[in-house]
Amino acid sequence: MDAENLISVLHLNENPEYILFKIALLFAEQSLQVWFISPKPFENIPVNIVQIDKEILQQITFLYLKDFKDLITELNGIHLWHKAPNIIILSHFKTYLEALDKNSSFFAAFILASVLDGAAVSTKRNKKKTLVLICLEDITNLDQFQIIFDMYFSHFIPKMDQDNIVDTIVKLYINQ
C-alpha cells in the first residue's frame, strides 16, 4: 500500500450529513471523483448547501449500500469500476456493524481493511492520492474499537465547528 498517497480520516459526528456532503462537493469542484457511501439515500440536500451545479454533482457517485454484505461486495469490486474514486466517504460506519452484533471489532477491522485496500487500488489506478473519510455517528462504546482505529487511521477529527471540520479535511488532502 502506498501510505504516502493514502490519507485515512476518522471523524466523530452524530449528524454528519452537511459536513460530508459539503466535503464531497468541494472535492468534486476540483474535478476529483468522489464516492459517497451511505446505508440510506439522502431525502433532502442539507439545509446549508446552496445551489449545486449539475456538472459538479456528476463527479459524485452516491452508493446506497444498505448492509455489511452490500458494502463489502462493492468495496471488493472497486478494481472493476471504470472511474476509480479519489475520495471515498463512508457515512454511518456503525450502522454497517449493528446487524452483525457478534465480533463487531473483527467486522470493523474487515470493513476498514476493505476500504483501505480499495483506496490503495484507486491510488494506483489514478496515480493520485486518495482520501478515505469515515464518519462514526455513534460514539458510545468507542473504547472497544480504539486499537482498530489507531491501526487504520492516519488522522482523527473530533467533533467541532462544522466549517472547521470541512477546512481541516480539505487541507489534509491538499497539504499531504
C-alpha angles and dihedrals in degrees: 000000000000098000093179092061099038118081117189119192130184116199126187115212134138093207107033102155098102094043096046094044092048091050091049091052094047092053092043088054086060089057092252120145110244129195113200109193120191135156091232135028124255110262092196137007108260112270099244094052113104125212112314125220112236092227091057092050089054088066090062122077110200111207115190103196109175101198149008094276094053091046095051092044091054095044093049090052096052091109089064095058119107092221116037114208125249091197125039116190118187114190126196096015094177091056089069090055100044098080092049097059098168119080092358091166089057091051091045089055090046092053093046092048090049093049093048092045089052090048090051089054089050092049091052095045096044095039086221135099119274128215122209114195117185120184120206108200100183115055098181113116090015091148092071089063100038097103091048092050091048090054099046107035129070092189137033122200114192124204111288140134109330096234091048090053092051092047093047094052094045090049091051089059097042097044100044 
